[in-house]
Amino acid sequence: MEATLFADGGSRGNPGPAASAAVLFDPAGELLEEVGSYLGVATNNVAEWTALILGLEAAQRRGIRRLAVRLDSELVVKQLLGEYRVKHAGLAPLYRRAKQLLRHFADVDVRHVPRKQNADADRLVNRLLDQEASEAT
C-alpha cells in the first residue's frame, strides 16, 4: 500500500501555543486519515517535527509500505535528509524518533513543497490552535 503524507506544525509566537497535524492521502488523492495534536507552548520547529512523527505513526498503523512525505519546512526536510545537522538539543529526540519510524517503510520519498501545497495540514493546525484558544477563553 502507498500513500502521501503532508505534515505541518505551527506556533503562534516562537515559542508559543503550538499544534501539529498530518494528513494521509491514497494514490488517487482520497483522504485516508487526519491526525493532529495541540502541544501547549512549543517552538515552531518542535511543532514541525512532531507533525512529521504523528503522520509517520499513522502511516505505520495503516500498514503503508511506500510513502511520499511532503513538508513545507525546508529545515526539517534538510535535517531529515542529512543536509543539515540537528544542533538543538530539544529537537534531537524528535529527529531520532522520526528516523526510527522511517525504517518501517520499504520506500520513502521526502520532499519540500511550497506552503500552498500543504494547505490541508496547515488548515488542521490552525483549527487545533483556534479550538484551543476558544476553549481557553
C-alpha positions as CSV (number, residue, x, y, z in Angstrom):
1,M,0.0,0.0,0.0
2,E,1.2,3.5,-0.7
3,A,0.3,7.0,0.4
4,T,1.3,10.6,0.5
5,L,1.8,12.3,3.9
6,F,1.5,16.0,4.3
7,A,2.6,17.3,7.7
8,D,2.7,20.8,9.2
9,G,3.3,22.4,12.6
10,G,2.7,25.9,13.8
11,S,3.4,28.1,16.8
12,R,1.7,31.4,17.5
13,G,4.8,33.0,18.9
14,N,8.1,31.2,18.9
15,P,7.7,29.7,21.4
16,G,4.0,30.0,21.9
17,P,0.8,28.0,21.6
18,A,1.6,25.2,19.1
19,A,0.0,22.4,17.2
20,S,1.0,19.7,14.8
21,A,-1.1,18.0,12.1
22,A,-0.6,15.4,9.4
23,V,-2.9,14.2,6.5
24,L,-2.6,11.0,4.6
25,F,-3.9,10.5,1.1
26,D,-4.1,7.4,-1.1
27,P,-2.6,7.4,-4.6
28,A,-6.0,8.6,-6.0
29,G,-6.0,11.6,-3.7
30,E,-8.6,10.3,-1.4
31,L,-8.2,11.2,2.3
32,L,-7.1,8.3,4.4
33,E,-6.6,9.9,7.7
34,E,-6.1,13.2,9.6
35,V,-4.2,13.3,12.8
36,G,-3.3,16.3,15.0
37,S,-2.4,17.4,18.4
38,Y,-2.3,20.6,20.4
39,L,1.2,20.8,22.0
40,G,0.9,23.6,24.5
41,V,3.8,26.1,24.4
42,A,6.4,24.9,22.0
43,T,8.6,26.3,19.2
44,N,7.7,26.1,15.5
45,N,10.4,23.6,14.9
46,V,9.2,21.3,17.6
47,A,5.7,21.5,16.1
48,E,7.0,20.7,12.6
49,W,9.0,17.6,13.8
50,T,6.0,16.5,15.9
51,A,3.7,16.7,12.9
52,L,6.0,14.5,10.9
53,I,6.1,11.9,13.7
54,L,2.3,11.9,14.0
55,G,2.0,11.3,10.3
56,L,4.6,8.6,10.2
57,E,2.9,6.8,13.1
58,A,-0.5,7.0,11.4
59,A,1.0,5.6,8.1
60,Q,2.7,2.8,10.0
61,R,-0.5,1.9,11.8
62,R,-2.3,1.7,8.4
63,G,0.4,-0.7,7.0
64,I,1.6,1.8,4.4
65,R,4.8,0.5,2.8
66,R,5.6,3.2,0.2
67,L,5.3,6.7,1.5
68,A,5.8,10.1,-0.1
69,V,6.5,12.7,2.6
70,R,5.7,16.3,1.8
71,L,6.7,19.1,4.2
72,D,6.7,22.9,3.9
73,S,9.5,23.1,6.5
74,E,12.7,23.3,4.5
75,L,14.7,22.9,7.7
76,V,13.1,19.6,8.7
77,V,13.5,18.2,5.2
78,K,17.2,19.2,5.1
79,Q,17.8,17.8,8.6
80,L,15.9,14.6,7.8
81,L,18.0,14.1,4.6
82,G,21.2,14.8,6.4
83,E,22.0,18.1,4.6
84,Y,21.8,20.0,7.9
85,R,22.8,18.8,11.3
86,V,20.3,18.8,14.2
87,K,22.1,21.1,16.6
88,H,19.3,22.0,19.0
89,A,19.2,19.5,21.9
90,G,15.4,19.7,22.1
91,L,15.0,18.6,18.5
92,A,17.4,15.6,18.7
93,P,14.9,13.2,20.3
94,L,12.3,14.1,17.7
95,Y,14.8,13.6,14.9
96,R,15.8,10.2,16.3
97,R,12.1,9.1,16.6
98,A,11.4,10.2,13.0
99,K,14.4,8.3,11.7
100,Q,13.3,5.2,13.7
101,L,9.8,5.4,12.2
102,L,11.1,5.9,8.6
103,R,12.9,2.5,8.9
104,H,9.5,0.8,8.9
105,F,8.7,1.7,5.3
106,A,10.0,-0.1,2.2
107,D,10.3,3.1,0.2
108,V,10.2,6.8,1.4
109,D,10.5,9.9,-0.7
110,V,10.9,13.1,1.3
111,R,10.5,16.4,-0.4
112,H,10.0,20.1,0.4
113,V,6.8,21.6,-1.0
114,P,5.5,25.2,-1.0
115,R,3.2,26.1,1.8
116,K,0.2,26.3,-0.6
117,Q,0.7,22.6,-1.5
118,N,0.5,21.8,2.2
119,A,-2.9,23.5,2.8
120,D,-4.8,20.6,4.3
121,A,-2.3,20.0,7.1
122,D,-1.9,23.8,7.6
123,R,-5.7,24.1,7.9
124,L,-5.8,21.4,10.6
125,V,-3.0,23.0,12.6
126,N,-4.9,26.3,12.6
127,R,-8.2,24.6,13.5
128,L,-6.4,23.0,16.5
129,L,-4.9,26.3,17.6
130,D,-8.2,28.2,17.2
131,Q,-10.1,25.5,19.1
132,E,-7.6,25.6,22.0
133,A,-7.7,29.4,22.0
134,S,-11.5,29.5,22.2
135,E,-11.5,26.9,25.0
136,A,-9.0,28.9,27.0
137,T,-11.3,32.0,27.0
